[in-house]
Amino acid sequence: MTGPARTLVTGATGAVGSAVLRALNAAGRPAHGVSRGGVPGRDHSVWRMGEEEPPAELRRPWDAVVHCVADTRFNLPDAEAEDANVRPLRAVLSLAGRDTHLVHLSSSFATGLEGDVSSPARDAYRNSYEWSKATAERLVHAERGHADIVRFPIVMGARADGHLDRYSGFFWLPAAMCNGAVPALVVEEKGLLDIVSSDDVATHVVQLLDGGPPDGHRLSVLGRGDGAQRVGDAFDTVLKALNTWRAEHGVPQLDPLPHVTPQQWNRFYLPFAEEYLDRVQLLRVTAFRAYQGYLSVTDPFDVTVRVPPTREVLYRSIRRWAQTHATSARRVPRPWRA
């Protein structure tokens, strides 16, 4: 391919965007990346989308735009979540021409509590992340006559080795298991923990671009659906990965955390915690509360693209997290005391 890249990838230094960029280049589709950080260069621009005008090199025709920008934190104030997940999309849409193939990466959790993204009401969603991702999907429908929307659940590393350019979100959990930040896992053991690898998403994006833009709005939902790991099995996998790595590095093994249901936690344990634990412990408990809803999902996602089994993906990703975050992975948890 000669001349400048004609595919733009936003969020190109993030966990998913970086994988998409590599996959496009490997497929012979040289792409130009843009992110808030990184080093400007021939194939990468720095742009604070939604906060400033785009740099000159981005103001040109694009055959395709893959929008990967997302802040996956669940506890942002609504205004900050909108600034992080909706305003950048508005800015990117201004760069996409009428014929540009837009691929907007969303989340399986954008459907919130009601099972779809149609409601603008905040109380239709568990948190500001879900609400802002649903808002972004509605914006795509309103502003674009044709586009691909790709939803996917929790993202793990590459299938081959668990590599991620950025470990965030779910990886708070192995860190918490190692440092003793949580006294128990608040889960429904029969719940499902659906995950995908970063290259599952990247491969699908390449396939969409190879097939050309849809006539209207095309939705893809990646995941395992009813074939996802049960939560209890998934945490056994996480514990095995951590303890295998710790054994190899002479670190004491982690004990399994007790499992309690959300009902048990909120009715019995939480009142005790709020009355007797210290400020740091309470902050940890409050932070973990944001994840409870995702560890108690018993209804599978209706997937349109079923990815291969993910148990080994989870195992390799946790091992790779430990390797790249050795200080955190070596910690020895201390017992919680009132």
C-alpha positions as CSV (number, residue, x, y, z in Angstrom):
1,M,0.0,0.0,0.0
2,T,1.4,3.4,-1.0
3,G,0.5,6.8,0.4
4,P,-1.0,7.6,3.8
5,A,-3.1,5.1,5.8
6,R,-6.8,5.4,5.1
7,T,-8.0,3.7,8.3
8,L,-8.1,5.6,11.6
9,V,-8.0,3.8,14.9
10,T,-8.9,5.9,18.0
11,G,-7.8,4.9,21.4
12,A,-4.8,3.3,19.7
13,T,-2.7,2.9,22.9
14,G,-5.5,1.2,24.9
15,A,-5.9,-2.5,25.6
16,V,-8.3,-3.0,22.6
17,G,-7.2,-0.2,20.3
18,S,-3.5,-1.3,20.3
19,A,-4.6,-4.9,19.4
20,V,-6.8,-3.6,16.6
21,L,-4.0,-1.5,15.2
22,R,-1.6,-4.5,15.2
23,A,-4.2,-6.7,13.5
24,L,-4.9,-4.2,10.8
25,N,-1.2,-3.7,10.0
26,A,-0.7,-7.5,10.0
27,A,-3.6,-7.9,7.6
28,G,-2.0,-5.4,5.1
29,R,-4.3,-2.5,6.1
30,P,-1.8,0.1,7.5
31,A,-3.7,2.2,10.0
32,H,-3.1,5.6,11.6
33,G,-3.5,5.6,15.4
34,V,-4.7,8.4,17.6
35,S,-4.9,8.7,21.4
36,R,-4.7,11.2,24.2
37,G,-1.1,10.2,24.9
38,G,1.8,8.4,23.2
39,V,4.4,9.8,21.0
40,P,3.4,11.7,17.8
41,G,4.8,10.2,14.7
42,R,4.2,9.3,11.1
43,D,1.5,6.7,12.1
44,H,0.3,8.2,15.3
45,S,-1.3,11.4,16.4
46,V,-2.0,12.9,19.8
47,W,-5.5,14.4,20.2
48,R,-7.6,15.1,23.2
49,M,-10.9,14.2,21.5
50,G,-13.8,16.4,22.4
51,E,-11.6,18.9,24.2
52,E,-9.7,20.4,21.2
53,E,-9.7,20.6,17.5
54,P,-8.2,17.6,15.6
55,P,-4.6,18.1,14.4
56,A,-4.2,18.9,10.7
57,E,-3.0,15.5,9.7
58,L,-6.4,14.0,10.7
59,R,-8.5,16.3,8.6
60,R,-8.5,14.2,5.5
61,P,-10.8,11.6,3.9
62,W,-10.9,8.2,5.7
63,D,-12.0,5.0,4.2
64,A,-12.7,3.6,7.7
65,V,-12.7,4.8,11.3
66,V,-12.5,2.3,14.2
67,H,-13.5,4.0,17.4
68,C,-12.0,2.2,20.4
69,V,-11.9,5.1,22.9
70,A,-13.4,4.1,26.3
71,D,-13.0,4.8,29.9
72,T,-14.2,1.6,31.6
73,R,-14.3,2.8,35.1
74,F,-17.7,2.1,36.7
75,N,-17.7,4.8,39.4
76,L,-17.2,8.0,37.4
77,P,-19.7,10.8,38.0
78,D,-22.2,10.9,35.1
79,A,-20.7,14.1,33.6
80,E,-17.2,12.7,33.6
81,A,-18.4,9.4,32.0
82,E,-20.2,11.4,29.3
83,D,-17.0,13.4,28.7
84,A,-15.0,10.2,28.4
85,N,-17.3,8.0,26.3
86,V,-19.6,10.3,24.4
87,R,-17.8,13.6,23.7
88,P,-14.9,11.8,21.9
89,L,-17.4,10.0,19.7
90,R,-19.0,13.3,18.7
91,A,-15.6,14.6,17.7
92,V,-14.7,11.5,15.7
93,L,-17.9,11.6,13.8
94,S,-17.0,15.0,12.5
95,L,-13.9,13.4,10.8
96,A,-15.9,10.6,9.2
97,G,-17.3,11.4,5.8
98,R,-20.6,10.1,4.4
99,D,-19.0,7.0,2.9
100,T,-16.6,6.3,5.7
101,H,-17.0,2.8,7.2
102,L,-17.5,3.5,10.9
103,V,-16.8,0.7,13.4
104,H,-17.9,1.7,16.9
105,L,-16.7,-0.5,19.7
106,S,-19.2,-0.7,22.5
107,S,-19.9,-3.0,25.5
108,S,-22.1,-6.0,26.1
109,F,-23.1,-4.2,29.3
110,A,-24.5,-1.2,27.4
111,T,-27.9,-2.9,27.5
112,G,-28.0,-2.1,31.3
113,L,-30.9,-3.4,33.4
114,E,-33.6,-3.4,30.7
115,G,-31.7,-5.4,28.0
116,D,-31.3,-2.7,25.4
117,V,-29.8,0.8,24.9
118,S,-33.0,2.7,24.1
119,S,-33.6,4.3,27.4
120,P,-31.8,7.6,28.2
121,A,-32.8,7.2,31.9
122,R,-29.9,6.9,34.2
123,D,-31.7,4.4,36.5
124,A,-32.0,2.0,33.6
125,Y,-28.3,1.2,34.0
126,R,-26.1,-0.2,36.8
127,N,-23.5,2.6,36.6
128,S,-22.3,5.6,34.6
129,Y,-20.2,3.4,32.3
130,E,-23.2,1.4,31.0
131,W,-25.2,4.6,30.7
132,S,-22.6,6.5,28.7
133,K,-21.9,3.5,26.4
134,A,-25.7,3.2,25.7
135,T,-25.7,7.0,25.0
136,A,-22.9,6.6,22.5
137,E,-24.7,3.8,20.7
138,R,-27.8,6.0,20.3
139,L,-25.6,8.8,19.0
140,V,-24.2,6.5,16.3
141,H,-27.8,5.6,15.2
142,A,-28.8,9.2,15.2
143,E,-25.8,10.6,13.3
144,R,-24.9,7.8,10.9
145,G,-27.0,6.1,8.3
146,H,-24.7,3.1,8.3
147,A,-22.2,1.8,10.8
148,D,-21.0,-1.3,12.6
149,I,-21.5,-1.5,16.4
150,V,-19.4,-4.2,18.1
151,R,-20.3,-5.2,21.7
152,F,-18.1,-7.4,23.8
153,P,-17.8,-8.3,27.5
154,I,-14.7,-8.2,29.8
155,V,-11.5,-8.2,27.7
156,M,-8.6,-10.4,28.6
157,G,-5.2,-10.6,26.9
158,A,-4.1,-12.3,23.7
159,R,-4.9,-16.0,23.3
160,A,-1.3,-16.9,22.7
161,D,0.3,-15.4,25.8
162,G,-2.2,-13.2,27.7
163,H,-0.5,-10.0,26.6
164,L,-2.3,-6.6,27.0
165,D,-0.9,-3.2,26.4
166,R,-2.9,-2.0,29.4
167,Y,-4.2,-4.0,32.3
168,S,-7.2,-2.3,33.9
169,G,-10.8,-3.0,34.9
170,F,-11.0,-6.6,35.9
171,F,-7.3,-6.8,36.8
172,W,-8.1,-4.8,39.9
173,L,-9.4,-8.2,41.2
174,P,-6.1,-10.2,41.1
175,A,-4.4,-7.3,42.7
176,A,-7.0,-7.2,45.4
177,M,-6.6,-11.0,46.0
178,C,-2.9,-10.5,46.5
179,N,-3.0,-7.5,48.7
180,G,-6.0,-8.5,50.8
181,A,-8.1,-5.6,49.6
182,V,-11.3,-7.7,49.8
183,P,-12.3,-10.1,52.6
184,A,-14.7,-12.2,50.4
185,L,-15.9,-12.6,46.8
186,V,-19.5,-11.4,46.5
187,V,-20.8,-13.6,43.7
188,E,-23.5,-15.9,42.5
189,E,-21.5,-19.1,42.0
190,K,-23.9,-20.1,39.2
191,G,-23.4,-16.8,37.6
192,L,-21.6,-16.5,34.2
193,L,-18.4,-14.6,33.6
194,D,-18.2,-13.9,29.9
195,I,-14.9,-12.8,28.5
196,V,-13.1,-12.4,25.2
197,S,-9.5,-12.0,24.2
198,S,-8.2,-8.7,22.8
199,D,-7.4,-10.5,19.5
200,D,-11.0,-11.9,19.3
201,V,-12.1,-8.3,19.0
202,A,-9.3,-7.3,16.7
203,T,-9.8,-10.2,14.3
204,H,-13.6,-9.4,14.1
205,V,-12.9,-5.8,13.3
206,V,-10.6,-6.8,10.4
207,Q,-13.2,-9.1,9.1
208,L,-15.8,-6.3,9.2
209,L,-13.6,-3.9,7.3
210,D,-12.7,-6.6,4.7
211,G,-16.4,-7.1,4.1
212,G,-17.1,-3.4,3.6
213,P,-19.7,-1.1,5.2
214,P,-23.2,-2.4,5.9
215,D,-26.3,-0.9,4.3
216,G,-27.6,0.2,7.6
217,H,-26.7,-0.4,11.3
218,R,-25.1,-3.8,11.9
219,L,-24.7,-5.1,15.4
220,S,-22.1,-7.8,16.4
221,V,-22.1,-9.2,20.0
222,L,-19.0,-11.2,20.8
223,G,-18.7,-13.6,23.6
224,R,-19.3,-17.2,24.8
225,G,-23.0,-16.6,25.7
226,D,-24.3,-19.7,27.5
227,G,-20.9,-21.3,27.1
228,A,-19.2,-18.8,29.3
229,Q,-17.4,-19.9,32.5
230,R,-19.3,-20.1,35.7
231,V,-18.1,-17.5,38.1
232,G,-16.9,-20.0,40.7
233,D,-14.9,-21.9,38.0
234,A,-13.5,-18.6,36.7
235,F,-12.1,-17.6,40.1
236,D,-10.6,-21.1,40.5
237,T,-8.8,-20.4,37.3
238,V,-7.6,-16.9,38.6
239,L,-6.4,-18.4,41.8
240,K,-4.6,-21.3,40.0
241,A,-2.8,-18.8,37.7
242,L,-1.8,-16.6,40.7
243,N,-0.6,-19.5,42.8
244,T,1.3,-21.2,40.0
245,W,3.2,-17.9,39.4
246,R,3.8,-17.3,43.1
247,A,5.1,-20.9,43.6
248,E,7.6,-20.3,40.8
249,H,8.8,-17.1,42.6
250,G,8.9,-18.4,46.1
251,V,5.9,-16.4,47.3
252,P,3.4,-18.0,49.8
253,Q,0.2,-19.4,48.2
254,L,-3.0,-17.5,48.4
255,D,-6.0,-19.1,50.2
256,P,-9.3,-19.2,48.4
257,L,-11.5,-16.3,49.4
258,P,-14.9,-17.3,50.9
259,H,-17.8,-16.8,48.5
260,V,-20.9,-15.0,49.8
261,T,-24.0,-14.1,47.8
262,P,-25.0,-10.4,47.3
263,Q,-28.0,-11.0,49.6
264,Q,-25.8,-12.4,52.4
265,W,-23.2,-9.6,51.9
266,N,-25.7,-6.7,51.9
267,R,-27.8,-8.1,54.7
268,F,-25.2,-9.4,57.1
269,Y,-21.6,-8.5,56.2
270,L,-22.0,-4.9,55.0
271,P,-23.7,-3.5,58.1
272,F,-20.8,-5.1,60.2
273,A,-18.2,-3.6,57.8
274,E,-19.7,-0.1,57.9
275,E,-19.8,-0.1,61.7
276,Y,-16.5,-1.7,62.6
277,L,-13.9,-1.5,59.8
278,D,-11.4,1.3,59.5
279,R,-11.5,4.0,56.8
280,V,-9.1,2.2,54.4
281,Q,-11.0,-1.1,54.7
282,L,-14.3,0.7,54.0
283,L,-12.8,2.3,50.9
284,R,-11.8,-1.1,49.6
285,V,-15.3,-2.5,50.3
286,T,-16.9,0.4,48.6
287,A,-14.7,0.1,45.5
288,F,-15.4,-3.7,45.3
289,R,-19.2,-2.9,45.4
290,A,-19.0,-1.6,41.8
291,Y,-18.1,-5.1,40.6
292,Q,-20.8,-7.1,42.4
293,G,-23.4,-6.8,39.7
294,Y,-21.1,-8.3,37.1
295,L,-20.3,-11.3,39.3
296,S,-23.9,-12.2,39.7
297,V,-25.1,-12.3,36.1
298,T,-27.0,-15.6,35.5
299,D,-28.6,-14.8,32.1
300,P,-26.1,-15.3,29.2
301,F,-25.6,-12.6,26.6
302,D,-27.2,-13.3,23.2
303,V,-24.1,-13.5,21.2
304,T,-23.9,-13.2,17.4
305,V,-20.2,-14.3,17.2
306,R,-19.3,-17.1,19.6
307,V,-15.6,-16.9,20.4
308,P,-13.6,-20.1,21.2
309,P,-13.3,-21.3,24.9
310,T,-11.7,-18.8,27.2
311,R,-10.5,-20.6,30.3
312,E,-6.9,-20.7,29.0
313,V,-7.2,-17.1,27.9
314,L,-8.1,-16.1,31.5
315,Y,-5.3,-18.3,32.9
316,R,-2.6,-16.8,30.6
317,S,-3.9,-13.3,31.1
318,I,-3.6,-13.5,34.9
319,R,-0.2,-15.1,34.6
320,R,0.9,-12.3,32.3
321,W,-0.5,-9.7,34.6
322,A,1.5,-11.2,37.5
323,Q,4.7,-11.2,35.3
324,T,4.3,-7.5,34.4
325,H,3.0,-6.4,37.8
326,A,5.4,-8.5,40.0
327,T,5.4,-6.1,42.9
328,S,1.6,-6.4,43.2
329,A,1.6,-10.2,42.5
330,R,4.2,-10.9,45.3
331,R,2.2,-9.2,48.1
332,V,1.0,-11.3,51.0
333,P,-2.5,-10.4,52.2
334,R,-3.0,-9.7,55.9
335,P,-6.1,-10.9,57.8
336,W,-8.9,-8.4,58.1
337,R,-9.5,-7.3,61.7
338,A,-12.2,-5.1,63.1
